Structure formats: C-alpha cells, structure tokens
Amino acid sequence: MATDATEKKQTAREEGQHPHSSDAVHNVLFDLFLSGSVSSMANPQIRFQGTSWLSATSRKEPSGHQHVLHVTDIPGYLEIKPKSEHAEWVVQVVPQYNGYAADLREIKTIDDYLQRQFSAKRRSALRGKIRKLERECAIRTSFFCGEISDALYLKHMQGFYQLLRQRFDQKRTFNRNLLYWAEYYPIFKPLIRGGKACLMVMEDGQRPISYSIAFCHNAIMFGFMQTFDPAYAHYNLGDVAMYRKLERSLELGVTWYDFSKGDNAFKDKWCNHTYTLDYWVCHRKQHLIAAIKAQISIALLRLRQWLRDIGFLGKRFQMDRFLYRRRIRLLEGYRWEDRLPDSGSETPKNEA
C-alpha cells in the first residue's frame, strides 16, 4: 500500500500539478516540459542559445504565510532569470548536480553523431550488438508521438511499470517513480497525443523489452525515464535504445537531447555536452526565521554537492540502494491502477 506520507505530498500540490513540484518546491524542468509553466520567482520569458524559446505561464504567487521557496533543477542551457519585481524576496543561487546532453545542432544523421562521439572500435561493437539483436529476436521499435489509443496506452503503461520494477529489483535500487505511476498515467497521455512527449517501445515479438519516455518542446528533447528487460542485458540494450532514440530525435528535427542529471558511465559515453543545474533558495526579506531556514538549506545543498564532487554521494554511497529494503515495502500489495480516479468510460483497472 502507498504510505500516508505519499498522500500528504499529493495533497500539498497545486490542483492538476505534476508530482515533482509542490507549493514549496518548484521544479523548473518538469514545470516547463509538462505544463509550460515556470516558478513565479522567474521571468517567464525563457531563452535557449540566444533565441526566444518559451513564453511560460507563471505559477501562482506564494501565499502570504509562505516565507521560503525552493526553485529546483534550473538547467544551465536555458536562460532563466529571477523576476526583478520581486523586491521583497532574496534569491540565492546554489549550483547542484551535473547535467548531460547531446548537442545535435551540427548533426544530420545518427552516423554523424557516432563518428564524432565514438571510436571506430566502439562504433563497430554497437552496430554488431544491433545486428545480433535483430538477427536473434523479432525486434519491433515503435514511437508514439501523436496518436495512441486508450487500450494501447494502458498496455504500455502497465508494461513500462512492470519492467521498471523488475529492473530495479535486479539492481537492488529503489526507483521512486514507481509510486507516482497513478499520477503519471493521466499526465503522459495528453502530452503524447499533443506531440509534447514521445514514448518509445521496443518489443521482441509480443514481449516488451525496453521503454522510454521523453518530453519535447521547440527542438529540445528531455529524456525523463527509461528501462529495459534485464534478460536482454547481454545485447547492451541501453545503448541500442539510445541509438534508436537519437536516430528518431534527428528525424524529428531535435537539436538538443537532455539526458538529465546524475553521473554515470552511460551518460558519459553518449553525451557531448555537460551543464550545471542550479537551485534557487528564496526567502522573504525582513523575516529572520525565513533567512535562517534558507541559510541552513543552502549549507545542506552545498554539503551534498561537495559529497558528489568527491565521488562519495552517488558513487561510493547510493541512498536509493541503501534504502532499498525499507522503501521496497511501500510497493507490497501496491497496484497503481487502483489509485486512478474514476475515469468514466475508461476503466484501466478492469482491463489489466
């Protein structure tokens, strides 16, 4: 069963808001790609590489009793500035996390990218894995970025969830997205149908073996989540899927593919650009307790980043792996379909 803590987080969010933001925490990346909005602390005119990228909708202003606000995951490749009219607020910037991206502006085909990114030996090995996979399995790769039926969407969301859980059980690492699945379900479908998200499905016959979902806006693709069947690991399925995603992105005219935050060897191998994600810690002026809370938050954020920089946090010590045994209990008896709101004619929990 889902915990009371999860439900409390849900009720703390604005109506219709995605699960990665709340009234007290505004996640910039998810706000932009999921709803085209941005924190009320930020100027809604956002630029990308010197050109206008998005005129975002401002989220609602903080309530009068709210004195501290966190604005998180501000990517360095977007020009986002604090609003000058918020004179009663202090905004302090704290660099957090490395982010990784594929800059595709001068790339025409996937072969161009591989030529620049990989050695001849690595290119040969990757193509060999693709040929081996396609020779030994009945591979079909589908991209949904426009139309998708209710039945097919349900099927793939169920398959995605099952593979994601299986993959992280195998890694003995908890993936917090699993507990948000009932909230993702109504969010992703209109994004896919509106061309603002792309769901990739790789199947061996009728068996799904790899899923990924990415959000897109104005030639930027933000890779949110991916997983694959551990039984196919010997095919280097993560690399094969990434090859297909970048190939498709180039066909769609994407010039920037964001691999998101977090250090790992996979991103190091595929990315050709690194950036920094900033956090803003905002507090009201003339409010001593808010100022103290903000300084404590800043100190903790700097400590966490220092631990990442020295290779302790995220490498030698992984919190999600450490907490796996306790957190996996949250999924015991958990059926995300049972947490969906009544959807009228669509009854996914009865079709499962």
VOZA-653675 format. One record per residue (C-alpha): chain; y, z, x. Coordinates in nm, 3 decimals, padded with zeros to 5 digits. Layout:
N
A, Y, Z, X .
...
! end
This chain:
352
A, 00.000, 00.000, 00.000 .
A, 00.357, -00.059, 00.117 .
A, 00.541, 00.254, 00.214 .
A, 00.829, 00.423, 00.034 .
A, 01.040, 00.353, 00.344 .
A, 00.993, -00.021, 00.294 .
A, 01.102, 00.005, -00.069 .
A, 01.407, 00.211, 00.026 .
A, 01.511, -00.060, 00.271 .
A, 01.478, -00.318, -00.005 .
A, 01.700, -00.123, -00.243 .
A, 01.964, -00.082, 00.030 .
A, 02.016, -00.457, 00.046 .
A, 02.262, -00.661, -00.149 .
A, 02.117, -00.839, -00.452 .
A, 01.946, -01.162, -00.351 .
A, 01.972, -01.074, 00.017 .
A, 01.701, -01.152, 00.268 .
A, 01.501, -00.866, 00.422 .
A, 01.662, -00.880, 00.767 .
A, 02.004, -00.760, 00.655 .
A, 02.142, -00.465, 00.464 .
A, 02.484, -00.331, 00.371 .
A, 02.497, -00.155, 00.708 .
A, 02.340, -00.429, 00.923 .
A, 02.449, -00.793, 00.901 .
A, 02.204, -01.023, 01.082 .
A, 02.406, -01.333, 01.170 .
A, 02.124, -01.579, 01.241 .
A, 01.939, -01.509, 00.919 .
A, 02.255, -01.492, 00.709 .
A, 02.365, -01.833, 00.837 .
A, 02.036, -02.017, 00.804 .
A, 01.906, -01.854, 00.488 .
A, 02.222, -01.830, 00.280 .
A, 02.507, -01.998, 00.469 .
A, 02.693, -01.668, 00.483 .
A, 02.835, -01.457, 00.764 .
A, 02.942, -01.097, 00.804 .
A, 03.275, -01.001, 00.652 .
A, 03.374, -00.892, 01.004 .
A, 03.355, -01.253, 01.131 .
A, 03.575, -01.558, 01.089 .
A, 03.378, -01.786, 00.852 .
A, 03.482, -02.099, 01.044 .
A, 03.199, -02.138, 01.294 .
A, 03.186, -02.394, 01.572 .
A, 02.899, -02.538, 01.774 .
A, 02.961, -02.701, 02.111 .
A, 03.329, -02.759, 02.038 .
A, 03.287, -02.909, 01.691 .
A, 03.302, -02.761, 01.343 .
A, 02.951, -02.652, 01.242 .
A, 02.977, -02.445, 00.926 .
A, 03.236, -02.302, 00.693 .
A, 03.034, -01.999, 00.592 .
A, 03.070, -01.775, 00.291 .
A, 03.187, -01.427, 00.382 .
A, 02.964, -01.141, 00.279 .
A, 03.121, -00.869, 00.069 .
A, 03.355, -00.627, 00.242 .
A, 03.223, -00.283, 00.342 .
A, 03.273, -00.017, 00.077 .
A, 03.542, 00.243, 00.126 .
A, 03.294, 00.510, 00.230 .
A, 03.126, 00.286, 00.491 .
A, 03.271, 00.357, 00.835 .
A, 03.019, 00.198, 01.076 .
A, 02.876, -00.154, 01.057 .
A, 02.637, -00.340, 01.288 .
A, 02.655, -00.718, 01.317 .
A, 02.343, -00.836, 01.500 .
A, 02.190, -01.148, 01.655 .
A, 02.506, -01.348, 01.725 .
A, 02.381, -01.646, 01.930 .
A, 02.582, -01.746, 02.233 .
A, 02.568, -02.116, 02.148 .
A, 02.774, -02.061, 01.831 .
A, 03.143, -01.976, 01.846 .
A, 03.180, -01.677, 01.614 .
A, 03.488, -01.458, 01.637 .
A, 03.592, -01.134, 01.467 .
A, 03.843, -01.168, 01.185 .
A, 04.193, -01.095, 01.307 .
A, 04.293, -00.944, 00.970 .
A, 04.051, -00.652, 01.006 .
A, 04.310, -00.445, 01.187 .
A, 04.164, -00.118, 01.056 .
A, 03.833, -00.185, 01.234 .
A, 03.735, -00.168, 01.601 .
A, 03.478, -00.429, 01.706 .
A, 03.288, -00.373, 02.031 .
A, 03.055, -00.639, 02.172 .
A, 02.724, -00.541, 02.331 .
A, 02.505, -00.816, 02.485 .
A, 02.145, -00.788, 02.368 .
A, 01.837, -01.000, 02.424 .
A, 01.788, -01.333, 02.590 .
A, 01.751, -01.629, 02.360 .
A, 01.578, -01.957, 02.434 .
A, 01.644, -02.309, 02.312 .
A, 01.564, -02.674, 02.368 .
A, 01.883, -02.875, 02.416 .
A, 01.790, -03.217, 02.278 .
A, 02.130, -03.384, 02.286 .
A, 02.031, -03.632, 02.559 .
A, 01.668, -03.661, 02.449 .
A, 01.546, -03.961, 02.250 .
A, 01.169, -03.903, 02.230 .
A, 00.920, -03.625, 02.294 .
A, 00.805, -03.815, 02.603 .
A, 01.162, -03.796, 02.741 .
A, 01.156, -03.419, 02.695 .
A, 00.816, -03.374, 02.859 .
A, 00.926, -03.594, 03.151 .
A, 01.224, -03.365, 03.218 .
A, 01.055, -03.036, 03.136 .
A, 00.700, -03.053, 03.273 .
A, 00.537, -03.161, 03.595 .
A, 00.302, -03.461, 03.590 .
A, 00.006, -03.222, 03.605 .
A, 00.126, -03.024, 03.304 .
A, 00.203, -03.338, 03.104 .
A, -00.146, -03.468, 03.172 .
A, -00.305, -03.134, 03.077 .
A, -00.111, -03.117, 02.748 .
A, -00.199, -03.471, 02.646 .
A, -00.560, -03.400, 02.739 .
A, -00.566, -03.099, 02.506 .
A, -00.417, -03.305, 02.223 .
A, -00.679, -03.580, 02.270 .
A, -00.961, -03.325, 02.288 .
A, -00.842, -03.150, 01.971 .
A, -00.808, -03.476, 01.779 .
A, -01.145, -03.603, 01.907 .
A, -01.342, -03.290, 01.821 .
A, -01.164, -03.188, 01.499 .
A, -01.042, -03.362, 01.183 .
A, -00.676, -03.284, 01.253 .
A, -00.405, -03.345, 00.997 .
A, -00.047, -03.231, 01.056 .
A, 00.188, -03.206, 00.758 .
A, 00.560, -03.132, 00.748 .
A, 00.721, -03.008, 00.430 .
A, 01.098, -03.050, 00.444 .
A, 01.194, -03.159, 00.095 .
A, 00.929, -03.172, -00.176 .
A, 00.645, -02.925, -00.213 .
A, 00.458, -02.839, -00.532 .
A, 00.426, -02.481, -00.655 .
A, 00.048, -02.489, -00.608 .
A, 00.065, -02.628, -00.255 .
A, 00.341, -02.385, -00.158 .
A, 00.134, -02.091, -00.283 .
A, -00.175, -02.217, -00.098 .
A, 00.010, -02.246, 00.231 .
A, 00.195, -01.916, 00.199 .
A, -00.139, -01.744, 00.143 .
A, -00.291, -01.930, 00.437 .
A, 00.008, -01.853, 00.659 .
A, -00.018, -01.482, 00.579 .
A, -00.392, -01.471, 00.647 .
A, -00.362, -01.649, 00.982 .
A, -00.066, -01.435, 01.086 .
A, -00.255, -01.115, 01.014 .
A, -00.570, -01.244, 01.183 .
A, -00.376, -01.348, 01.492 .
A, -00.201, -01.015, 01.534 .
A, -00.518, -00.816, 01.464 .
A, -00.671, -01.010, 01.750 .
A, -00.372, -00.929, 01.974 .
A, -00.369, -00.565, 01.855 .
A, 00.001, -00.604, 01.784 .
A, 00.171, -00.542, 01.453 .
A, 00.389, -00.816, 01.307 .
A, 00.649, -00.665, 01.078 .
A, 00.692, -00.994, 00.889 .
A, 00.364, -00.923, 00.709 .
A, 00.522, -00.652, 00.494 .
A, 00.808, -00.884, 00.396 .
A, 00.584, -01.163, 00.265 .
A, 00.655, -01.099, -00.104 .
A, 01.028, -01.126, -00.025 .
A, 00.986, -01.440, 00.184 .
A, 00.792, -01.613, -00.093 .
A, 01.090, -01.678, -00.328 .
A, 01.329, -01.738, -00.034 .
A, 01.142, -02.008, 00.156 .
A, 01.052, -02.240, -00.132 .
A, 01.407, -02.346, -00.235 .
A, 01.501, -02.377, 00.134 .
A, 01.210, -02.616, 00.193 .
A, 01.288, -02.814, -00.121 .
A, 01.654, -02.833, -00.025 .
A, 01.577, -02.961, 00.325 .
A, 01.707, -02.641, 00.484 .
A, 01.366, -02.529, 00.609 .
A, 01.065, -02.710, 00.748 .
A, 00.709, -02.584, 00.702 .
A, 00.456, -02.733, 00.944 .
A, 00.086, -02.709, 00.862 .
A, -00.192, -02.818, 01.094 .
A, -00.540, -02.842, 00.940 .
A, -00.890, -02.913, 01.064 .
A, -01.032, -03.083, 00.756 .
A, -00.952, -02.834, 00.479 .
A, -00.913, -02.541, 00.717 .
A, -00.553, -02.443, 00.810 .
A, -00.539, -02.369, 01.183 .
A, -00.165, -02.349, 01.256 .
A, 00.151, -02.272, 01.061 .
A, 00.517, -02.255, 01.149 .
A, 00.842, -02.238, 00.959 .
A, 01.185, -02.326, 01.092 .
A, 01.529, -02.323, 00.930 .
A, 01.769, -02.610, 00.980 .
A, 02.136, -02.685, 00.937 .
A, 02.353, -02.962, 01.082 .
A, 02.117, -03.075, 01.360 .
A, 02.019, -02.720, 01.462 .
A, 01.662, -02.606, 01.403 .
A, 01.587, -02.233, 01.423 .
A, 01.218, -02.161, 01.477 .
A, 01.151, -01.846, 01.281 .
A, 00.779, -01.783, 01.276 .
A, 00.455, -01.944, 01.389 .
A, 00.088, -01.857, 01.416 .
A, -00.247, -02.020, 01.477 .
A, -00.617, -01.954, 01.432 .
A, -00.746, -01.762, 01.739 .
A, -01.074, -01.955, 01.715 .
A, -00.882, -02.263, 01.835 .
A, -00.711, -02.094, 02.130 .
A, -00.910, -02.299, 02.383 .
A, -00.718, -02.606, 02.265 .
A, -00.386, -02.447, 02.367 .
A, -00.288, -02.481, 02.002 .
A, 00.051, -02.316, 02.055 .
A, 00.150, -02.594, 02.295 .
A, 00.007, -02.865, 02.071 .
A, 00.202, -02.729, 01.773 .
A, 00.522, -02.707, 01.978 .
A, 00.476, -03.067, 02.089 .
A, 00.448, -03.177, 01.724 .
A, 00.747, -02.965, 01.615 .
A, 00.977, -03.107, 01.881 .
A, 00.849, -03.457, 01.809 .
A, 00.932, -03.414, 01.441 .
A, 01.267, -03.249, 01.517 .
A, 01.375, -03.550, 01.722 .
A, 01.272, -03.782, 01.438 .
A, 01.495, -03.577, 01.205 .
A, 01.793, -03.605, 01.442 .
A, 01.783, -03.242, 01.557 .
A, 01.982, -03.185, 01.877 .
A, 01.918, -02.814, 01.926 .
A, 01.590, -02.627, 01.871 .
A, 01.625, -02.249, 01.890 .
A, 01.311, -02.061, 01.996 .
A, 01.484, -01.734, 01.907 .
A, 01.497, -01.412, 02.107 .
A, 01.234, -01.240, 02.317 .
A, 01.097, -01.312, 02.663 .
A, 00.754, -01.468, 02.701 .
A, 00.584, -01.728, 02.915 .
A, 00.555, -01.975, 02.627 .
A, 00.932, -01.990, 02.573 .
A, 00.996, -02.005, 02.949 .
A, 00.770, -02.309, 02.966 .
A, 00.924, -02.502, 02.677 .
A, 01.294, -02.414, 02.683 .
A, 01.561, -02.584, 02.891 .
A, 01.846, -02.352, 02.790 .
A, 01.889, -01.975, 02.777 .
A, 02.163, -01.786, 02.598 .
A, 02.257, -01.430, 02.505 .
A, 02.256, -01.276, 02.160 .
A, 02.540, -01.029, 02.108 .
A, 02.565, -00.730, 01.878 .
A, 02.892, -00.610, 01.734 .
A, 02.924, -00.238, 01.671 .
A, 03.214, -00.196, 01.429 .
A, 03.380, 00.127, 01.320 .
A, 03.694, 00.218, 01.133 .
A, 03.995, 00.330, 01.333 .
A, 04.126, 00.681, 01.280 .
A, 03.775, 00.802, 01.191 .
A, 03.645, 01.032, 01.464 .
A, 03.287, 01.071, 01.341 .
A, 03.251, 00.695, 01.298 .
A, 03.382, 00.643, 01.654 .
A, 03.128, 00.893, 01.790 .
A, 02.842, 00.729, 01.598 .
A, 02.949, 00.388, 01.726 .
A, 02.955, 00.508, 02.089 .
A, 02.607, 00.657, 02.051 .
A, 02.482, 00.325, 01.910 .
A, 02.641, 00.135, 02.197 .
A, 02.483, 00.367, 02.455 .
A, 02.140, 00.323, 02.298 .
A, 02.176, -00.055, 02.281 .
A, 02.277, -00.070, 02.648 .
A, 01.985, 00.152, 02.743 .
A, 01.740, -00.066, 02.553 .
A, 01.876, -00.381, 02.717 .
A, 01.858, -00.221, 03.062 .
A, 01.492, -00.138, 02.997 .
A, 01.435, -00.502, 02.901 .
A, 01.619, -00.625, 03.211 .
A, 01.398, -00.423, 03.445 .
A, 01.086, -00.553, 03.272 .
A, 00.979, -00.227, 03.109 .
A, 01.054, -00.278, 02.740 .
A, 00.880, -00.584, 02.600 .
A, 00.657, -00.638, 02.904 .
A, 00.504, -00.326, 03.055 .
A, 00.562, -00.141, 02.730 .
A, 00.545, -00.315, 02.391 .
A, 00.645, -00.100, 02.097 .
A, 00.461, -00.309, 01.838 .
A, 00.141, -00.279, 02.041 .
A, 00.194, 00.094, 02.092 .
A, 00.244, 00.150, 01.718 .
A, -00.030, -00.092, 01.606 .
A, -00.278, 00.170, 01.488 .
A, -00.023, 00.356, 01.278 .
A, 00.150, 00.051, 01.138 .
A, -00.165, -00.144, 01.052 .
A, -00.242, 00.126, 00.795 .
A, 00.057, 00.001, 00.597 .
A, -00.147, -00.311, 00.517 .
A, -00.458, -00.130, 00.396 .
A, -00.511, -00.245, 00.038 .
A, -00.184, -00.438, 00.053 .
A, -00.166, -00.761, -00.150 .
A, 00.171, -00.924, -00.117 .
A, 00.105, -01.130, -00.433 .
A, 00.100, -00.808, -00.637 .
A, 00.455, -00.729, -00.525 .
A, 00.605, -01.053, -00.655 .
A, 00.842, -01.025, -00.951 .
A, 00.729, -01.174, -01.279 .
A, 00.791, -01.546, -01.235 .
A, 00.719, -01.675, -01.584 .
A, 00.508, -01.986, -01.572 .
A, 00.427, -01.939, -01.205 .
A, 00.157, -01.676, -01.163 .
A, 00.057, -01.677, -00.796 .
A, -00.146, -01.356, -00.801 .
A, -00.381, -01.508, -01.062 .
A, -00.423, -01.830, -00.867 .
A, -00.514, -01.657, -00.540 .
! end
